[in-house]
Amino acid sequence: MQSISYLSDSFMNRNSATLIISTIIFSLVYAIIRYHYFKELDFSLFIFVINKGVSLGSVLLLSFSYTVGPLARNFPKVFMKFTSGKRLFGITGFGLAFLHSIISLLIFEPEYFNRFFILEELNIVGNFILITGIISLILIGAAFITSFPRVFKFKPSFFSLSQRAGLIGLIFGGIHVLPIGINGWAQPNLWPGYLIPITLISFIVVIFTIYCRTVLNSRNQNVD
């Protein structure tokens, strides 16, 4: 029986690993196609474009770490096979969020984000983006730390609190992208290749996460 359970868990983890790899590849390729192929940005801005893909992959995986439970309870045939990867989704999502933050800090200058600067100084919007990004990373980081129970010993109540902090951090991530792309969300005729802006995808994913954690969870008493 133990060997059967081990094989089953391995299979489900393989499904989860495949989903993670597919999500990262999709996010990076989507960014490259949208910005380099359709928008025809120069490849000197490659790090700027890749950073957008990293951001998208982070939001998608963090979201799935919070939505896979409610989705599996409501649609078990489709999502149950991914539940064993819930922790891995969150860990990888945080890793991408951290990488996105590092790259963003390195290139957060007028050359890449001229809309958020007045001369060489950050304007109000630029400061808002910076602050919400930092808050988001800190809160998601709190959930990340408690993802290693064998290394860090926390009480169950603190674990639950940290997971809620991570969810709030993801919501701050949705707020973070608002001023970056909202002006173009209602103008699909201006979208390169008619591909949805990455900021809009990220915002929709955050809204969907909130929906799953509220509406879908309310259909089942076993809320994780």
N, C-alpha and C positions, 0 to 999 in steps of 0.2 A: 504493500500500500504506500509506503514511504517513497519507493522508487517511482511509482506512478505519479504521486504528487510532485516529486522533483522534476520529472519530465514535463508535467503540465505547466509548472511554474517557469521552467526554462523556455518552453514554447511561447508562453505569454510574454516573457521578458524579451524574447526574440521579436515578437510583434511590436513591443514598445520601442525597442532599439531601432527597428526598421522605420517606425513612425518618426522618431527623433531625427534620424539621418535624412529621411525624405523631407521633413519640415525645414531643416537647415538648407538643404540643396534647393528646394523650391523657393525659399525666401531670398537666397543669394541670386539665383538665376532670375527671379522676378524683378529684382532691383536692377540687375545688369541690363535686362531686356528693356525695361521701362525707361531707364535713364540714358544708357549708352546707345541702344539701338534706336528707340523711337524718339527720345528727346535729343539724341545726338550730342550728349555731353562729351567733352574731350576726356580722353583716358588719363589725363593729368589729375582728374577728379575721381579717380578710381576708388581711393580710400573713402571718399565722401559717399559714394554709391554703395560700396560694400558695407559701410556702417549702417546704412538704411536697411540693408538685408539682414544684418545682424540684429538690429532692433526688432524687425518684424518677426524673426525666428524666436527671439526672446519672448515677445508678447504671446505668440501662438502657443509655445510650450508652457509658459507659466499659466496661461488660461486653461490649457488642457489639464494641468495638474489639479486645478480647482473644479473643473467641470466633468472630469471623467467619472467621478463618483455618482453625481446626480444623473448623468447620461446613462451610466451602466444600470442604475436602478430602474430607469424608465424605458431603456432600450437595451436590455441585456444581450440580445443576440448580436448586436453590432459592437457594443462598447465594453462588454465584460472582459474580453480578452486583453484589454489595455489597462485594467485596474492595477495589475501588479507593477506597472511602470509609473504609477502616480508620483512616487518620490523622485524617480529618475527624471521625469518631466520637469519637476520643480528645480532640481539641482542643475540640470542643463540650462533651463531657462534663466536661472540666476547667473550662471557662468556667462551666458551670452549678454545679459544685461550689464554685468560688470565690464565685459569687453567693450560693449557699446559706450559705456560711460568713459572708459579710458581713452578710446579713440575720439570721442566727442570733445573731451577736455583738450586733447592734443591739437585738434583742428578747429576749436571754437574761436574763430577769428574772422574778421571782415571778409577775407578772401572766400570763405565758404558760407558764411551766414551774415551777409552784409545788411539784411533787413533787421537784424537784432543789435546793430551797433550804430552809434552816432560818433563819427570819426573813429577813434580807437577805444571808446568806452561803450559798455553795454547799455542799451536803452531799457525801458521798463519791461518790454516783452522779453528781451534777452535775459534779464534777471529772473523773470517769472519762469522761463524755461529751465534755467540753471537750477533754481531753488526746488522746483517740483521734481526735476530729475534726481537731485540729491536725496530728497525725502523718499521718493519711490525706491531708490536703491537701498537706502538704510532699512526701510520697512521690509522689503523683500529679503534683505540680508538676514533679518531677524528670523524669518521662516527657514532660511537656508541653514543657519547654524543648528537648529533643532532637528534637521534632517539626518543627523548622525548620532542617534541615541547611544551607540556603543562608545562614542568618543566623549560626547557631552551628556551628562546626566541631568535631566530636567524633570520636574514634576509634570504629570499629565496636564494639570491646569495651565502651566506655563507653556507647554507645547501647543495647547489649544489657542492660547492667547497669541502666540507667535504666528500661528497659521492665519489667524484673523488679521494680524498686522501685515502679513504678506499679501493678503487679499486687498487690503486698503492700499498697500504699495502699488499693486497692479492698477487699481483705480486711479491713483496719482499718476501712473504712467499714461492712462487715457487722458487725464487732464493736461499732462505734459505735452502731448502732441497737438492739442487743440489750436494754439496760436501758430504752430508751425505750418499747418496745412489747411485750416478751416476755410480760408478765403477761396480756395480752389475746389472745395468739395462739391459745390453746387454748379460747377461748370464742366460737365463731362465732355463737352466739345473741345475743351482745352487740354484734356488729359492726354498725355503722350500715348499713342496707340490705343486710345480709349481704355487704357488699363487703370483700374481704380488706384488712387493715391495710397501709398503705404501708410500714411498717417490716418486715412479714413478706415482702412482695413483694421488697423490697430485699435481705433476708437470703437468700431463695431464689435470687435472681438471682446473688448472690455465690457461693453454693454451686454453682450451675450453671456459673459461670465456672471455678471450680476443677476441676469435672468435665471440662469441655471441654479445659482446659489440661493435664490429666493423662491421663485415660482416652482421650479422642478423639485427643489428640496421640500417644499411644503406638501407635495404629494406623497411624501414618504416620511414617516416618523423618525427613521434612522438617519439623522442628518450628521454627516461627518465633518 
